[in-house]
Amino acid sequence: MKIHYVLPIGVALSLIAFSASAQFGKRLLQKAGQKAEQKAEDALDKKLAGNQNQNPGTTGGNAPGTTGANSTGNTKSGNGNPSNNSGGGLVSTPPDVKQNLADAETAYQSKSYGEARYSVQQAMLGVELEIGNKILKSLPSTISGLNKIEQEDQVASSGFGWAGLTIQRKYSDGKDKQFSLVIANNSAWMSAINLYMSSGGYAQQTGGQQNWKQTKVKGNRAIIEYNEGSGYKLSVPIGQSSLIVFEGINFASEQEMMTAAGVVDIDGIKKQLGEQ
Amino acid sequence: MKKVISLLFFSGLVAGALAQDFNKNLASARSSYASGDLENARFAMEQLLNNLDAAIGKEVLAMLPTAMGSLNYNQKDDNVTGSSAGIASGLYVHRTYGVHPKSATIDIINNSPMIASINAILNTPLIGGMMRNDNQKVVKVQGYKSILQKSENSDTAKTSFELQVPFNNTLLTFKMDDTNEGEITQFANSIPISKIAQVAQ
């Protein structure tokens, strides 16, 4: 009888003991695992820290090869090349027109026509840059209370006839209101654009929509457009091969945009570009 | 012989006229610039570029073969100009060979905006793949990657080919009617492309 009771109790006790020891073992294993993970993480951190010290070009979460603002005393990039931290850039001197014309003459006389053409292109580039700068100087320094951003002034020319001359000026209130104008001149594409716009081709293309309309700026035919993302855009073809594009961001109304564009002396620009 | 003498005489006349124009425009550019008339200085320089393109074109024309197999060139169709190339100002050289229905044409345009799109087809597999069709393929002519386009006349069932060879900022187009790929490639190889590239650049 005693044996009859003792055996199941013994079995039950040993099962409980086994279970307890298994749980303990499990916890022990978990603990050991956590310890091992912690050790591995520590080792990795140490290793990474060591690498960072060896390679100072990749600090502050920057991609290899880049030098971040928080890097200290970086002299080498990721690929082992030294980083450029000095140098004055390129000198943007316009080509010497007179010298290039003299070079063109010499090259022509020696029948080096390709060289002569290069020199004439350079001379033309010089003249176009001068024209652009002259036009920039003639533009008002403020429009609708916005001041010009001098560092954004841009005159671009390639000296090739079909690429033409581009002049850019921006005005801003230093916040979110901006007025800009781009003058494109003497490009082969311009005559096609002017023809398209002045013949009403533009109107047919976008007929039915109310985010554009034809208008006039100081007697010049123009197209005004409005886009919720980019604001107002006023395109004024002038003469045979020039176009002025005004863009206004955060202008309250069409009238305000037209008044701002009206400040610019379009006829004066036309004259300086030799347009009729 | 008569043809050669008349060609030389004609070339001499053209060269003389070009030199006169060049000197006149150079003087105009100088005086306008000196007086601050920038727009007129630029206009005179554009004329100078046209004069130079015409001079270069004349040299290129002299390099082109006078015959393509049995097709002789048509002297009266020779055209060199510095400005009438349609949308692009710049060098334009035109020569034709033979008479209809078997004829060929060479056109050379410099500073052409079209060159960028042709180079895109030749050098960008994705764009090239999208724009290619069964009648178009890329071939090499004297080492220059080129586009060869085939077209078939549905009435006569004869094939024409057009070969476009871009180099530097110049585009050479060679068209031939009633021909096959082998013939146009053979004739294209008689055009001194590298010499033209050197003069036209």
Interface residues (C-beta under 8 A of the other chain):
Chain A: V97 K98 L101 A104 E105 Y108 Y113 G114 A116 R117 V120 Q121 A123 M124 V127 E128 E130 I131 K134 F160 G161 W162 N186 A188 W189 A192 Q272 L273 G274
Chain B: F22 L26 A29 R30 Y33 L38 E39 N40 A41 R42 F43 M45 E46 L48 L49 L52 D53 A55 I56 E59 I87 A88 S89 G90 N111 P113 V199 A200 Q201
